[in-house]
Structures are given as structure tokens and as C-alpha cells.
Amino acid sequence: MTTETFVKSASQIQDESFHLIEKDTVDLVPVLEELLLVEIPMQVFSEEALDEAELPKGEDWEVKTEDELLEEQASEAPKVDPRLAGLADFFNDKKEN
């Protein structure tokens, strides 16, 4: 919880929680942006911590590192839609005149 105070003159500003009212309006956007950015949780992982830590996973999902995702994408063969499988040899057949 935070308390922000809006004042009409710069002489009334006492600390960072005081904001100046400009042109008889209160602009909440910069104040809200600042308050939201302060509340964003941050966590820094080192390479060693990633190797040791088990990343979270659930029933139908899991967190992967970028390297794991790239390896998985490289190992997967492109899947052909079974409805279009017959078209794979379409251009390989020689046309009979």
C-alpha cells in the first residue's frame, strides 16, 4: 500500500511521494507506472544456478531454458498433415503426354 500526495505548488513538495498538479489536472499515469515497476518481482539466475535448479513444471506445462527449446525444435521432424500427405509426391510423378 502506498500514499501519494498531489499538491498545487512546488514549495509544498516534501519528498518523492508528493506530486505537482499541473493545469488543474492530476496525471496518474507516471505515478502508476512507477508504482507498478517497483512491485514487479525480479529474480536473477546465474548459469550455475540454472544447472542446479529444477525449473517448475505442472501437469500439462513446464518451463524450459532457451537452449532446451532450440534443441527440441531442431530434433523434431516437420510434421505433414495426413490429409496433404498424398500431395508430397505430386510433382515427382512425370506427366504422361
Sequence and secondary structure as in RCSB ss.txt:
>XXXX:A:sequence
MTTETFVKSASQIQDESFHLIEKDTVDLVPVLEELLLVEIPMQVFSEEALDEAELPKGEDWEVKTEDELLEEQAS
EAPKVDPRLAGLADFFNDKKEN
>XXXX:A:secstr
    EEESSGGG  STTEEE BTTB   HHHHHHHHHHH       HHHHHHS   B SS B   HHHHHHHHHH
S     GGGGGGGGTTTS    
